[in-house]
Amino acid sequence: MPDFSIITQSDQVRAIVQENLLERALHDGLFPRVLFRGEATPQLWPANVGDTAIFSGVGLMAPRLRPLRPGTDPDPHTYPVEQWQSTIQQYADSIDVDMPTSMVAIANLFLRNAQQLGLGAAMTLNRAVRDRMYNAAESGWTVADGAQAAVTTVRVKRLNGFTTARNPTTAGASQVRFSAVSSSNPLTVSIYDSGLGAYVTRQVVAFASDNPGDEIGPGTITITGGAVTVADRGAIYSIDRSYIIRVGGGDKVDDIGASDIPTLSNIQTAVARFWQMNVPEHSDGRFHAHLSPLSQSLLFNDTRFGVLMTSLPDYYAYRQFALGEMLNTVFFRNSECPAPETVYGGTTATYSVDDPFAPELYNNGTTSGAKLQRILFSAQGGIFEYYADLMNLISDAGLNGKVADPRITNNGIEVMSDRIQLVIRAPMNRTQDKVSITWRFIGDWALRTDAATGDAARYKRFLSIVHGEG
């Protein structure tokens, strides 16, 4: 097709007209909805109390159904108590902007950098909360990392849920708080012994992580009670493991196939589990479920769901392709649900301390396996965001380290938004033309335990449905 543009046809005109116009804008990228952080209840961290706090919860007194004998007093009893802890940390990121570069750039790099930094802060804190909730939902489940014969130190794929224990009836053990496992504070586990062809009970008394300070990723557990022989990826689970719904059944992710897709029956089981354990709904009167667009799509393939919607062809579920609310649950379509693309190391099936997400994303631990999806159910009071009031930070540098309401200071601009501090520092280099933009958050996300009530599960307010991608 001929081009009738005079610029294209005339060499003289083309020589005096700028070609390949660069638009004066930087278009936004594909930004996800950051929904996980909304599950955490904000709690202010008191000033001058240290960086670690211990929180306590109580269980219920056992019912006493036997009538008193005449003339006798009731025997005194007590109730179980448990504790969990939180340690605040600092999270931050920064961008330096060279103002001469920003001045001559065809797009405003200064404003764009500030915006991108804010988006990065939102994604960082959102994923931090996501990892903690999913780790709680799948705590106490792992598999052997390689075949091992007659060993008392077992190499495992994940340490999540195997590094601490609470023994309320054992003298000398940690009876209230979940503390590090030891010979006096053991954790009871079941290990599939391939030599015997059955599960055996052992006690975890020590652990060693491949990554110092990390208690989520790969490492070893030391057991007492006898040596075991395990096959590669043999199942191991703790006595206080979380309740998991694996579509298709089984004791490990390897038992889930690509064709094991979620159904309404799985959702019913999840809600019934919460109710059976007396877990409270959120303040809106419903449980919450975070699911990926793919999980949502697969639920639409469920025969029972199709029958339910047969007489409602114009209902919002089909018009908006959304689950909305059903079975006492509000469903949030969340593209930040864990997948190889949203977890560091996910595309290579490796664990990364930069993104401490414990559950495996493939059903055999390698990228050759079937990809897995997870629907996360949450209830009220499962996670708290303990944040520091940054107004308490007064450094030796004076106002440069003081944080307050949005204001302009001699050293720049400081803004607080959603408990995150954004600092635009005035140029401090010799030519005074390099501006630093930084976000900072000081706090932690504490997961409460409920081992003192109901069954032995440590975490009862989170639940995961694990399924294949169809």
C-alpha positions in Angstrom: 0.0 0.0 0.0 1.6 3.4 -1.0 2.4 5.8 1.7 1.1 9.3 0.8 2.9 11.0 3.7 4.8 14.1 2.5 7.4 13.4 5.2 8.0 9.9 3.8 8.1 10.9 0.2 10.1 14.2 0.4 13.7 13.9 1.4 13.9 17.6 1.9 10.9 17.7 4.3 12.1 14.5 6.1 15.4 16.1 6.8 14.0 19.0 8.7 11.3 17.1 10.6 12.1 14.9 13.6 11.4 11.3 12.8 10.4 8.5 15.2 8.7 10.8 17.8 9.3 9.7 21.3 6.0 10.2 23.2 6.4 12.4 26.3 5.1 9.8 28.7 6.0 6.6 30.4 3.0 4.2 30.3 2.1 2.2 33.4 3.0 -1.5 33.6 0.7 -4.3 34.6 0.3 -3.7 38.3 -1.5 -6.4 40.4 -4.1 -5.9 43.0 -2.4 -5.9 46.4 -5.0 -7.6 48.6 -3.1 -9.8 51.0 -1.9 -7.0 53.3 -5.6 -6.1 53.9 -5.9 -9.4 55.9 -3.5 -8.2 58.6 -5.0 -6.3 61.5 -2.9 -3.1 62.2 -1.6 -2.8 65.7 0.7 0.0 66.9 4.0 -1.1 68.4 4.6 0.8 71.6 7.7 2.9 71.9 10.7 2.0 74.1 9.6 -1.6 74.7 12.3 -3.4 72.6 12.0 -5.0 69.2 10.4 -8.3 70.3 7.1 -8.9 72.0 5.3 -11.9 73.4 1.6 -12.4 72.9 -0.6 -14.8 74.9 -3.7 -16.7 74.2 -5.8 -19.0 76.3 -7.7 -22.2 75.6 -10.9 -23.5 77.1 -11.5 -25.3 80.4 -12.5 -28.9 79.9 -16.3 -29.5 80.6 -16.8 -31.4 83.9 -19.9 -33.5 83.4 -19.7 -35.8 86.4 -21.9 -34.5 89.3 -20.3 -33.7 92.6 -20.6 -36.2 95.4 -22.6 -34.9 98.3 -20.6 -33.0 100.8 -17.5 -32.6 98.5 -16.0 -29.5 96.9 -15.0 -29.4 93.2 -11.4 -30.0 92.5 -9.6 -26.9 91.1 -8.6 -27.1 87.4 -6.9 -24.7 85.0 -7.0 -23.9 81.3 -4.3 -24.2 78.6 -2.2 -21.1 77.7 0.0 -20.5 74.6 2.2 -17.7 73.4 3.6 -16.5 70.1 6.0 -13.7 69.4 6.8 -10.9 66.9 10.1 -9.1 66.2 9.9 -5.9 64.2 12.2 -5.4 61.3 13.0 -2.7 58.8 12.0 -2.9 55.2 13.1 -0.3 52.6 14.1 0.5 49.1 15.5 3.6 47.4 16.1 5.3 44.0 18.6 8.1 43.3 17.5 10.6 40.7 20.1 12.7 38.8 18.2 15.9 38.2 20.2 17.0 35.1 19.3 13.7 33.6 15.7 14.1 34.6 15.7 17.7 33.3 16.7 16.8 29.8 14.8 13.5 29.6 11.8 13.7 27.4 9.7 12.1 30.2 9.6 13.3 33.9 11.9 10.7 35.5 11.6 12.2 38.9 7.9 11.8 39.3 8.0 8.4 37.6 10.7 7.1 39.9 8.7 8.2 42.9 5.6 6.5 41.6 7.5 3.3 40.8 9.0 3.2 44.3 5.6 3.5 45.9 4.3 0.6 43.8 7.3 -1.4 44.8 6.7 -0.7 48.4 3.1 -1.9 48.1 4.1 -5.1 46.3 6.9 -5.8 48.9 4.7 -5.6 52.0 1.8 -7.4 50.2 4.0 -10.4 49.4 5.5 -10.4 52.9 2.0 -10.9 54.3 1.2 -13.5 51.6 4.2 -15.6 52.4 3.4 -15.7 56.1 -0.2 -16.7 55.6 0.6 -19.5 53.1 3.4 -20.7 55.3 1.0 -21.0 58.2 -1.6 -22.7 56.1 0.9 -25.4 55.1 3.0 -25.6 58.3 4.2 -28.9 59.4 4.3 -30.7 56.0 7.4 -31.5 54.1 9.1 -34.3 52.1 12.6 -35.9 52.2 15.2 -34.3 50.0 16.8 -37.4 48.4 16.9 -41.1 49.4 18.5 -41.7 52.8 19.1 -45.0 54.5 19.2 -45.7 58.3 19.7 -42.0 59.3 18.8 -40.0 62.3 19.5 -36.7 60.6 17.0 -36.4 57.7 17.5 -33.9 54.9 14.1 -32.2 54.0 12.8 -29.9 51.4 11.3 -27.4 53.8 11.8 -26.7 57.6 8.5 -24.8 57.8 6.8 -25.9 61.0 9.6 -28.3 62.2 11.8 -25.9 64.1 9.7 -25.0 67.1 7.5 -27.0 69.5 5.2 -26.6 72.5 4.8 -29.4 75.0 2.2 -28.3 77.6 2.2 -31.6 79.5 6.0 -32.3 79.5 8.0 -31.2 82.5 11.0 -29.1 81.5 9.7 -28.5 78.0 8.3 -25.3 76.5 4.8 -25.6 77.9 3.4 -22.3 76.8 5.5 -20.7 74.0 6.5 -22.3 70.8 10.3 -22.5 71.3 13.2 -24.1 69.4 13.1 -27.9 69.3 15.6 -29.6 71.6 16.0 -32.9 73.5 13.9 -31.4 76.3 11.4 -29.7 73.9 10.8 -32.3 71.1 8.4 -32.1 68.2 6.5 -35.3 67.4 6.6 -36.2 63.7 5.5 -39.0 61.4 7.9 -40.1 58.8 7.2 -42.6 56.0 9.8 -45.3 56.3 10.3 -46.8 52.9 12.1 -49.8 54.4 9.1 -50.7 56.6 6.5 -49.5 54.1 4.7 -47.5 56.9 4.7 -44.4 58.9 6.9 -44.3 62.1 6.7 -41.8 64.9 9.9 -40.0 65.9 10.9 -36.8 67.8 12.6 -33.8 66.2 15.2 -32.5 68.7 17.3 -30.3 66.4 17.5 -28.7 63.0 20.0 -27.0 60.7 19.1 -24.7 57.9 20.9 -24.4 54.6 20.5 -20.6 54.9 21.6 -19.3 58.3 18.7 -17.7 60.2 16.1 -19.1 57.9 13.5 -21.6 59.3 11.4 -21.9 56.2 13.5 -23.4 53.4 15.6 -26.5 53.0 17.7 -28.1 55.8 18.0 -31.1 58.0 16.1 -32.3 61.1 17.6 -34.5 63.8 15.4 -37.2 65.2 15.3 -39.6 68.2 13.5 -42.8 68.6 15.4 -44.8 66.0 16.9 -44.4 62.5 14.7 -44.2 59.5 15.1 -45.1 55.8 13.3 -42.7 53.5 12.8 -42.6 49.7 13.3 -39.4 47.8 10.3 -37.1 48.5 8.9 -39.4 51.2 6.2 -37.7 53.3 7.0 -36.2 56.7 4.5 -34.3 58.8 4.3 -33.0 62.4 1.7 -33.6 65.1 0.7 -29.9 65.0 0.5 -29.7 61.2 -2.0 -27.4 59.5 -5.1 -28.9 57.9 -4.7 -29.0 54.1 -7.2 -29.9 51.5 -5.3 -31.6 48.6 -7.6 -32.2 45.7 -7.3 -35.9 45.0 -6.0 -36.7 48.5 -2.6 -37.8 49.7 0.0 -36.6 52.2 2.2 -34.5 50.0 2.2 -32.3 46.9 3.4 -35.1 44.8 0.0 -36.8 45.2 -1.8 -33.9 43.3 -2.0 -34.3 39.6 -2.7 -31.8 36.8 -6.3 -33.0 36.5 -7.1 -32.6 40.2 -9.1 -29.4 39.9 -11.1 -27.7 42.8 -14.8 -28.1 43.3 -17.5 -26.6 45.5 -17.2 -29.7 47.6 -13.6 -28.6 48.5 -14.9 -25.2 49.5 -17.6 -26.8 51.7 -14.9 -28.9 53.4 -12.8 -25.8 54.1 -15.7 -23.8 55.6 -16.8 -26.9 57.7 -13.3 -27.2 59.0 -13.4 -23.6 60.2 -16.7 -24.0 61.9 -15.7 -27.3 63.5 -12.7 -25.6 65.1 -14.9 -22.6 66.2 -12.9 -20.2 64.0 -14.5 -16.8 63.8 -15.5 -15.1 60.6 -14.1 -11.8 59.6 -15.8 -8.6 60.7 -18.0 -8.7 57.6 -19.5 -12.0 58.8 -17.8 -14.1 56.1 -14.6 -16.1 55.6 -12.2 -14.8 52.9 -10.8 -16.8 50.0 -7.9 -15.6 47.8 -7.7 -17.4 44.5 -5.9 -16.9 41.2 -7.8 -16.2 38.0 -7.0 -19.7 37.0 -8.4 -21.3 40.2 -11.5 -19.2 39.7 -11.8 -20.4 36.1 -11.5 -24.1 37.1 -14.2 -23.7 39.7 -16.6 -22.6 36.9 -15.9 -26.1 35.4 -17.3 -27.8 38.4 -20.5 -29.7 37.5 -22.3 -28.7 40.7 -21.5 -25.1 40.1 -22.9 -25.3 36.6 -26.1 -26.9 37.9 -26.4 -24.1 40.5 -26.1 -21.5 37.8 -28.4 -23.2 35.3 -31.5 -21.1 36.2 -29.4 -17.9 36.6 -27.8 -17.2 33.2 -27.8 -13.5 33.8 -26.5 -13.7 37.3 -23.4 -11.6 38.1 -21.2 -14.7 38.3 -21.4 -15.2 34.6 -21.8 -11.6 33.6 -18.7 -10.5 35.5 -16.9 -13.9 35.6 -16.6 -13.6 39.3 -17.5 -15.9 42.2 -18.4 -13.0 44.6 -20.0 -14.5 47.8 -21.2 -18.0 48.4 -20.9 -20.7 51.0 -20.3 -18.1 53.7 -17.2 -17.0 51.9 -16.2 -13.9 50.0 -13.9 -14.7 47.1 -11.1 -12.3 46.0 -9.6 -12.8 42.6 -6.0 -12.2 43.3 -3.2 -12.4 40.7 -0.6 -12.3 43.4 -1.5 -15.8 44.6 1.6 -17.9 44.5 2.7 -19.1 41.0 6.1 -19.5 39.4 5.8 -16.0 38.1 5.1 -14.4 41.4 7.5 -16.2 43.7 11.3 -15.7 43.6 12.9 -18.9 42.3 9.5 -20.2 41.2 10.4 -20.5 37.5 13.3 -22.8 38.5 11.6 -24.6 41.4 14.2 -23.4 43.8 13.8 -21.8 47.2 14.9 -18.2 47.7 15.5 -16.5 51.1 14.6 -13.2 49.3 11.0 -14.6 49.1 10.5 -17.1 51.9 7.6 -19.0 50.5 7.5 -22.5 51.8 5.0 -24.5 49.7 6.3 -26.1 46.5 4.9 -24.9 43.2 5.3 -28.2 41.3 4.1 -31.7 42.3 7.5 -33.3 42.2 9.8 -30.4 43.2 11.1 -29.8 39.6 9.8 -27.8 36.7 9.0 -31.0 34.9 6.2 -31.7 37.4 2.6 -30.4 37.2 2.1 -26.8 38.3 0.1 -26.4 41.4 -2.4 -23.6 42.5 -3.6 -22.7 46.0 -6.8 -21.2 47.3 -6.1 -19.5 50.6 -8.9 -19.3 53.2 -8.5 -16.9 56.1 -10.5 -16.1 59.2 -10.5 -13.3 61.7 -7.5 -12.6 63.9 -5.1 -14.9 62.1 -2.4 -12.2 61.4 -1.5 -8.9 62.8 0.6 -6.1 61.4 2.6 -4.6 64.3 4.0 -1.3 63.0 6.3 1.2 64.6 5.3 4.9 64.9 8.1 6.5 62.9 7.6 9.8 64.7 9.6 8.1 67.5 12.7 8.1 65.3 14.8 11.1 66.2 18.4 10.6 65.0 21.6 12.4 66.0 21.2 14.3 62.7 18.3 16.2 64.1 15.2 16.8 61.9 16.7 14.7 59.1 15.7 11.6 61.0 12.4 12.8 62.4 9.2 11.6 60.8 5.9 13.4 61.2 2.8 14.2 59.2 3.3 15.1 55.5 5.6 18.1 55.7 8.5 20.0 54.0 11.7 20.3 56.0 15.1 21.8 55.4 16.3 18.4 54.3 13.4 17.4 51.9 9.9 16.1 52.0 8.5 13.4 54.3 5.1 11.7 53.7 3.4 9.0 55.6 0.9 6.8 53.8 -0.7 3.5 54.9 2.0 3.2 57.6 4.8 3.5 55.0 7.2 6.5 55.1 8.2 8.1 51.8 11.3 10.4 52.0 12.4 12.7 49.2 15.7 13.9 50.5 17.2 17.2 49.4 20.4 16.9 47.3 23.4 16.4 49.5 26.1 15.8 47.0 28.6 18.5 46.1 26.8 19.8 43.0 23.4 19.4 44.8 21.7 17.8 41.9 21.2 14.2 43.1 17.9 13.5 44.9 17.3 10.4 46.9 13.8 8.9 47.1 13.3 6.2 49.7 10.4 4.2 51.3 10.6 2.6 54.7 8.4 0.4 56.9 9.3 -0.8 60.4 7.2 -3.6 61.7 6.3 -7.3 61.5 3.4 -9.6 60.8 2.7 -11.9 63.7 0.7 -15.1 63.1 -1.3 -16.1 66.2 -1.5 -19.8 67.1 -4.5 -21.8 68.3 -2.9 -25.0 69.5 -4.6 -24.7 72.9 -8.1 -25.0 71.5 -9.6 -27.8 69.4 -7.3 -30.4 67.8 -3.5 -30.2 67.8 -3.1 -28.0 64.7 -0.9 -25.0 65.4 -2.5 -22.6 62.9 -6.3 -22.9 62.5 -7.2 -19.6 61.0 -5.7 -20.3 57.6 -6.4 -23.1 55.3 -5.2 -24.0 51.8 -6.8 -25.9 49.0 -4.0 -27.2 46.7 -5.0 -28.3 43.2 -3.6 -28.9 39.7 -4.0 -26.5 36.8 -6.2 -28.8 34.8 
